[in-house]
Amino acid sequence: MKKNSIILLVFLMLINSAMAQTNKNGIIYDKHPAINIAEAFLQAYVTNNVEVLKKLADTGFNAYNKLTTNRSDKGKDIDGLIKDSKWLSTNMISFSIKRRGTSYPDAFEYKDGAGLRVQTFDIFYWISKNTGFKVETPYDCEFIFNKEGTKIRRLRISMNTAEWQKASEMEGTTAKNSTVENGVIYKDHANIIKVRKLMTFFELGKTDEQIALYDKKVIINDVNFPVGLTLEEFKKNSASLLEKFQVLGVDEIGYPDLLAYSGSDQVVLSWWVVRLKNKVTNATIKVPVHYQHEFEADGLITKATAYYNLGLLK
């Protein structure tokens, strides 16, 4: 009992010690005039209200994206930000910056002259008139105010740079009325042959030969189900199908295409009609199927997706 009392005493001493080490460094507000200024600045950016943007920006204003991969990026002054605002408000449909979910801005009033800051948590949204590309991404901002707390001195933005870069590249390509290649399409290829073999093995009921064409970690997706199948689950499903139906034939429609994307990704697109006979009713059915098979460098299938009408098999 004495030992437990000592442990409790030590624990309480540690708590008191930890509490004694705390130090208040300012106040956090959920309502503050600076929050109103920050949100007014964002809405002026959306509507390209130049007068408001210049009024709320302090001398030497600077804005930059904290998530940029360009280490030499020095940000933009207020004129650069106004230029972006004009381009977005002119070229984008439904351009908006709105609060994200149930989030709300906070104002941080630091002591010892460290300054006043506002953090906002929004969604940046627009659809390009030129390309139809949509950007919808979290957009978090930190506004750093002048000493008087009346104007914005710095704006630090956290935004998805990859999505923005993709959108910019598409805009540039469209403006030049040019195209960008992303690989090569083949109608004959070693991996197309493997898909044809896959379908042949299915038609002949050679399950082992069929399974050998898949990577052991393959994920097999079926558009009719929300979760992909492992190789073992796929084997069980195939066995269940063959218990109910006899495969009369598998007919290729048109011919498969292999998309060899820039880089290493390869996808074979193929279209088939599977002819089946119900072993109980002797009814015959035709099931149109579209497959997408993705291949690794060694030529094994790493991912497969099947599109068909499951209702035909009932």
C-alpha positions as CSV (number, residue, x, y, z in Angstrom):
1,M,0.0,0.0,0.0
2,K,2.9,2.3,0.9
3,K,4.5,1.6,-2.5
4,N,1.3,2.5,-4.4
5,S,1.1,5.8,-2.4
6,I,4.7,6.7,-3.3
7,I,4.0,6.0,-7.0
8,L,0.9,8.2,-6.9
9,L,2.8,11.0,-5.2
10,V,5.5,10.8,-7.9
11,F,2.9,10.9,-10.6
12,L,1.2,14.0,-9.2
13,M,4.6,15.7,-8.8
14,L,5.3,15.0,-12.5
15,I,1.9,16.5,-13.5
16,N,2.5,19.6,-11.4
17,S,5.9,19.9,-12.9
18,A,4.6,19.7,-16.4
19,M,1.9,22.3,-15.7
20,A,4.5,24.6,-14.2
21,Q,6.4,24.5,-17.5
22,T,3.6,25.9,-19.6
23,N,3.9,29.4,-20.9
24,K,1.1,31.4,-22.7
25,N,2.4,33.1,-25.8
26,G,-0.8,34.8,-26.9
27,I,-4.5,34.4,-27.6
28,I,-6.4,32.4,-30.3
29,Y,-9.6,33.9,-31.5
30,D,-12.5,32.4,-33.6
31,K,-13.9,35.9,-34.1
32,H,-11.6,38.8,-34.8
33,P,-11.5,41.8,-37.2
34,A,-8.4,40.3,-38.9
35,I,-10.4,37.2,-39.9
36,N,-12.9,39.5,-41.7
37,I,-10.0,41.1,-43.5
38,A,-8.5,37.7,-44.5
39,E,-11.8,36.4,-45.9
40,A,-12.5,39.7,-47.7
41,F,-9.1,39.4,-49.3
42,L,-9.9,35.9,-50.6
43,Q,-13.2,36.9,-52.0
44,A,-11.7,39.9,-53.7
45,Y,-9.2,37.5,-55.3
46,V,-12.0,35.3,-56.6
47,T,-13.9,38.3,-58.1
48,N,-10.7,40.2,-59.2
49,N,-11.7,43.2,-57.1
50,V,-8.4,45.1,-57.6
51,E,-9.4,48.0,-55.4
52,V,-10.0,45.8,-52.4
53,L,-6.9,43.6,-53.0
54,K,-4.6,46.7,-53.1
55,K,-6.3,48.3,-50.1
56,L,-5.8,45.2,-47.9
57,A,-2.2,44.5,-49.0
58,D,0.6,46.2,-47.1
59,T,3.7,47.7,-48.7
60,G,6.1,44.9,-49.7
61,F,3.3,42.3,-49.8
62,N,4.4,38.9,-50.8
63,A,2.5,35.6,-51.4
64,Y,3.8,32.2,-52.1
65,N,2.8,28.5,-52.0
66,K,4.6,26.7,-49.2
67,L,4.2,23.3,-51.0
68,T,6.0,24.4,-54.2
69,T,8.9,22.2,-55.3
70,N,10.7,25.2,-56.8
71,R,13.2,26.3,-54.2
72,S,14.0,29.5,-56.0
73,D,10.4,30.7,-56.0
74,K,10.4,34.1,-54.4
75,G,6.6,34.4,-54.5
76,K,4.5,37.2,-55.9
77,D,3.8,40.8,-55.1
78,I,0.3,42.2,-55.1
79,D,0.4,43.0,-58.8
80,G,1.4,39.4,-59.6
81,L,-1.5,38.1,-57.4
82,I,-3.9,40.5,-59.2
83,K,-2.7,39.2,-62.5
84,D,-3.5,35.6,-61.4
85,S,-6.9,36.7,-60.1
86,K,-7.8,38.3,-63.4
87,W,-6.8,35.2,-65.4
88,L,-8.7,32.8,-63.1
89,S,-11.9,35.0,-62.9
90,T,-11.9,35.4,-66.7
91,N,-11.1,31.8,-67.8
92,M,-12.7,29.7,-65.1
93,I,-16.3,28.6,-64.5
94,S,-17.6,28.7,-60.9
95,F,-14.3,29.9,-59.4
96,S,-14.7,29.9,-55.7
97,I,-12.8,29.7,-52.4
98,K,-15.1,28.4,-49.6
99,R,-14.6,27.1,-46.1
100,R,-13.8,23.4,-46.0
101,G,-16.5,21.4,-44.2
102,T,-17.0,22.5,-40.6
103,S,-13.7,24.3,-40.4
104,Y,-13.4,28.0,-39.6
105,P,-10.6,30.5,-39.5
106,D,-8.5,31.3,-36.4
107,A,-6.7,34.5,-35.5
108,F,-3.5,34.2,-33.5
109,E,-2.4,37.3,-31.5
110,Y,1.1,36.6,-30.3
111,K,2.7,38.6,-27.5
112,D,6.1,40.2,-27.4
113,G,5.5,41.8,-30.8
114,A,5.5,38.5,-32.7
115,G,2.5,39.7,-34.7
116,L,-1.0,38.9,-35.7
117,R,-1.8,36.0,-38.0
118,V,-4.9,34.4,-39.4
119,Q,-5.2,30.8,-40.7
120,T,-8.0,29.8,-43.1
121,F,-9.0,26.3,-44.2
122,D,-10.8,26.3,-47.5
123,I,-11.5,24.5,-50.8
124,F,-10.2,26.1,-54.0
125,Y,-12.5,25.2,-56.9
126,W,-12.8,26.0,-60.6
127,I,-13.5,24.4,-64.0
128,S,-11.6,25.6,-67.0
129,K,-13.7,27.1,-69.8
130,N,-10.9,26.1,-72.3
131,T,-10.2,22.4,-71.2
132,G,-13.0,21.3,-69.0
133,F,-10.4,20.4,-66.4
134,K,-11.6,20.7,-62.8
135,V,-9.5,21.7,-59.8
136,E,-10.9,21.0,-56.4
137,T,-8.3,21.0,-53.7
138,P,-7.7,22.0,-50.0
139,Y,-6.5,25.6,-49.9
140,D,-5.0,26.6,-46.5
141,C,-3.7,30.1,-46.0
142,E,-1.7,31.9,-43.3
143,F,-2.1,35.7,-43.4
144,I,0.6,37.6,-41.6
145,F,-0.5,41.2,-40.7
146,N,1.4,44.4,-40.1
147,K,2.0,45.8,-36.6
148,E,-1.3,47.6,-36.7
149,G,-3.3,44.5,-37.7
150,T,-4.9,46.4,-40.5
151,K,-3.2,45.1,-43.6
152,I,-1.7,41.8,-44.9
153,R,2.1,41.7,-45.1
154,R,2.6,38.1,-46.1
155,L,0.4,35.3,-47.5
156,R,1.6,31.7,-47.1
157,I,-0.5,29.3,-49.2
158,S,-0.7,25.5,-48.9
159,M,-2.1,24.1,-52.1
160,N,-1.8,21.0,-54.3
161,T,1.0,22.1,-56.7
162,A,0.7,18.9,-58.8
163,E,-2.9,19.5,-59.7
164,W,-2.3,23.1,-60.5
165,Q,0.7,22.2,-62.7
166,K,-1.4,19.7,-64.6
167,A,-4.1,22.2,-65.2
168,S,-1.5,24.8,-66.4
169,E,0.0,22.4,-68.8
170,M,-3.4,21.6,-70.3
171,E,-4.2,25.3,-70.7
172,G,-0.9,25.9,-72.5
173,T,-1.4,23.0,-74.9
174,T,-4.9,24.2,-75.7
175,A,-3.8,27.8,-76.2
176,K,-1.2,26.6,-78.8
177,N,-3.8,24.4,-80.5
178,S,-1.3,21.5,-80.1
179,T,-1.3,17.9,-78.8
180,V,0.8,16.1,-76.3
181,E,1.6,12.4,-76.9
182,N,1.6,10.1,-73.9
183,G,2.7,6.8,-75.4
184,V,2.0,4.4,-78.2
185,I,-1.0,2.2,-79.1
186,Y,-0.3,-1.3,-80.4
187,K,-2.7,-3.7,-82.0
188,D,-0.2,-6.6,-81.9
189,H,2.1,-7.1,-78.9
190,A,3.5,-9.8,-76.7
191,N,1.1,-8.8,-73.9
192,I,-1.9,-8.8,-76.3
193,I,-1.0,-12.4,-77.0
194,K,-1.0,-13.1,-73.3
195,V,-4.5,-11.7,-73.0
196,R,-5.7,-13.9,-75.9
197,K,-4.2,-16.9,-74.3
198,L,-5.9,-16.0,-71.0
199,M,-9.3,-16.0,-72.7
200,T,-8.5,-19.2,-74.6
201,F,-7.5,-21.0,-71.3
202,F,-10.8,-19.8,-69.8
203,E,-12.7,-21.2,-72.8
204,L,-11.0,-24.5,-72.5
205,G,-11.3,-24.7,-68.7
206,K,-7.5,-24.7,-68.2
207,T,-7.6,-22.8,-64.9
208,D,-3.9,-23.5,-63.9
209,E,-2.6,-22.1,-67.2
210,Q,-4.9,-19.1,-66.8
211,I,-3.7,-18.4,-63.3
212,A,0.0,-18.7,-64.3
213,L,-0.4,-15.5,-66.3
214,Y,-1.2,-13.4,-63.2
215,D,1.3,-12.0,-60.7
216,K,0.7,-13.6,-57.3
217,K,-0.2,-10.2,-55.8
218,V,-2.6,-9.3,-58.6
219,I,-5.9,-7.5,-57.8
220,I,-8.8,-8.5,-60.0
221,N,-11.6,-5.9,-60.1
222,D,-15.2,-6.6,-61.1
223,V,-17.3,-3.5,-61.9
224,N,-20.2,-5.2,-60.2
225,F,-18.5,-5.4,-56.8
226,P,-16.9,-2.7,-54.6
227,V,-13.8,-4.6,-53.6
228,G,-11.2,-6.2,-55.8
229,L,-10.4,-9.9,-55.5
230,T,-7.1,-11.6,-54.7
231,L,-5.9,-14.5,-56.9
232,E,-7.3,-17.1,-54.5
233,E,-10.7,-15.4,-54.4
234,F,-10.7,-15.1,-58.1
235,K,-10.1,-18.9,-58.5
236,K,-13.0,-19.6,-56.2
237,N,-15.3,-17.3,-58.1
238,S,-14.2,-18.9,-61.4
239,A,-14.9,-22.4,-60.1
240,S,-18.3,-21.3,-58.9
241,L,-19.2,-19.9,-62.3
242,L,-18.1,-23.1,-64.1
243,E,-20.3,-25.2,-61.7
244,K,-23.3,-23.3,-63.0
245,F,-22.4,-22.7,-66.6
246,Q,-20.7,-24.5,-69.4
247,V,-18.5,-22.3,-71.6
248,L,-19.5,-22.7,-75.2
249,G,-17.0,-20.2,-76.6
250,V,-15.3,-16.9,-76.3
251,D,-15.4,-14.6,-79.3
252,E,-13.0,-11.6,-79.8
253,I,-14.8,-8.4,-80.9
254,G,-12.7,-6.2,-83.1
255,Y,-9.1,-6.6,-81.7
256,P,-7.4,-5.7,-78.4
257,D,-5.3,-2.5,-78.0
258,L,-2.2,-2.2,-75.9
259,L,-1.6,1.3,-74.5
260,A,2.1,1.7,-73.8
261,Y,2.1,4.9,-71.8
262,S,5.2,7.1,-71.5
263,G,7.1,5.5,-68.8
264,S,6.6,1.8,-68.0
265,D,2.8,1.4,-67.7
266,Q,1.1,-0.9,-70.2
267,V,-2.6,-1.7,-70.4
268,V,-4.3,-4.1,-72.8
269,L,-7.9,-3.2,-73.6
270,S,-10.0,-6.0,-75.1
271,W,-13.6,-6.7,-76.0
272,W,-15.3,-10.2,-76.0
273,V,-18.6,-12.0,-76.1
274,V,-18.7,-15.0,-73.8
275,R,-21.2,-17.7,-74.8
276,L,-22.5,-19.8,-71.9
277,K,-25.0,-22.5,-71.3
278,N,-26.9,-22.9,-68.0
279,K,-26.3,-26.5,-66.8
280,V,-29.7,-26.7,-65.1
281,T,-32.0,-24.9,-67.6
282,N,-29.9,-25.5,-70.8
283,A,-30.5,-21.9,-71.7
284,T,-27.7,-20.2,-73.6
285,I,-26.7,-16.6,-73.1
286,K,-24.2,-14.2,-74.5
287,V,-22.3,-11.9,-72.2
288,P,-20.4,-8.9,-73.6
289,V,-17.3,-8.3,-71.6
290,H,-14.7,-5.5,-71.6
291,Y,-11.3,-6.2,-69.9
292,Q,-8.4,-4.0,-68.9
293,H,-5.2,-5.9,-68.0
294,E,-2.2,-4.0,-66.6
295,F,1.3,-5.6,-67.0
296,E,4.5,-5.3,-65.0
297,A,8.0,-5.3,-66.6
298,D,8.2,-9.1,-66.4
299,G,5.0,-9.5,-68.4
300,L,2.8,-10.7,-65.6
301,I,-0.7,-9.2,-65.1
302,T,-0.7,-7.0,-62.0
303,K,-4.2,-5.7,-62.2
304,A,-7.3,-6.7,-64.1
305,T,-10.7,-5.0,-64.4
306,A,-13.8,-6.6,-65.9
307,Y,-16.9,-4.7,-67.2
308,Y,-20.1,-6.8,-67.9
309,N,-23.7,-7.1,-66.9
310,L,-23.9,-9.4,-63.9
311,G,-27.7,-9.6,-64.3
312,L,-27.2,-11.9,-67.4
313,L,-25.7,-14.6,-65.2
314,K,-28.7,-14.9,-62.8
